Amino acid sequence: MNHPNRLRAAIADTGTTPLIGVFDMFSASVAARHYDGMFVSGFGFAASHYGLPDIGFIAWPDLVGFVQRLRQAFPAQHLLVDIDDGYVDPETACHVVRSLEQVGASGVILEDQKRPRRCGHVDGKLILPLEEYLEKLDMVLRARRDMVVVARTDATDEPEILRRAKALAATDCDVILVDGVRSVDRIRAVRDVIGDKPLLFNQIAGGKSPRLSLPELSELGVDVAIYSTPCLFAAQTAMDEALTGLKRDDGRLPAFTPASVGVADCLALLEKNISRHHDRGHDREHDRRHDREPVAAG
C-alpha cells in the first residue's frame, strides 16, 4: 500500500480533504471512527508527550516512534506529520523524512520558521530568509521517495506571504500552507498566486484564521484542511468537567447511563487496533462505513 500516493489521490479528488489532529494513540482511536485521515500535530504531540508548549522541545526519534505506532494500529488512515522546521538542520530534516517514510507516514509539513519557533497562530514568529528555506526544502524533496511534502510559510506580512507562496509554488513540493492566514481575502490571494498547486488550510480553536466549513473551503479552492487540536482541546475540557464533578461529589462517580462510556465501550474501541483485526474484511467494512459518511470523505 503506497500511503503517499493514496494521500495524493485524496488531495486531487473533488472537495476539501479533512485531516484531524491527534495527540496520542487514544485520540487517534476516536478520530479514526469518524475520519479517514489524521494530522500528527506538533502542538498536540508536544502537549501530550512532554507536557510542554510547541516551541521546539520535540525530539524527532520520539515523533517517528509515535508515527510507527499509529501506522501499526491504523493501516488505512492518511497520516500527515508536522516536522516543524525539520529540527533545525537540513541533514536532520532529510533523515527524519526518510525515517517517517519507512514507518508508513503519508506526508510531512516543513515550515520556514527559525528558532525559537512558535505555534503558527501566535505572535512573535521569526522566519528564515527565503533562499535558506528553499535550500532546505530542496534537500528534503530530493531525499524523499514518494512522501507528500507540504511547504509551509509562517510569513505574516501580506506582500511577503505572496512572495513566498509564489516561490514555493515553483518548487516540486506537493502542497502549500500559509499558516495563520487571517482572512478569506488572503486565502483567495494565495490561491491566485500559486496557480494549480494544491493549497492546505489550518484551523485551530482560538487561532488567527477564520472558522470555515469544508464546503466553504472548497469554494475557495482549498484542497486540504487540517484541524490541529479539536481532540486535544475537547479532552482538556472534558477532563476538567469530569474531575470538577468528582471533587464536588466527594469522590463518588457519576451514575452510569446508556450515554456514558464505560469499561466495555473503551475496550471495544481499543481492540480494533490489534493487528490481527486488520484483515481484508475489516478494511472492506471500513470502506463501506465511510461511504455512508460523506463528511469524512476526501
PyMOL commands that set and color helices and strands:
alter all, ss='L'
color gray80, all
select helices_A, chain A and resi 3-12+25-31+42-50+60-73+90-102+130-143+158-169+184-193+214-219+230-248+263-271+275-277+280-291+294-296
alter helices_A, ss='H'
color red, helices_A
select strands_A, chain A and resi 17-22+37-40+78-82+107-111+148-153+175-178+199-203+224-227
alter strands_A, ss='S'
color yellow, strands_A
deselect
rebuild
show_as cartoon
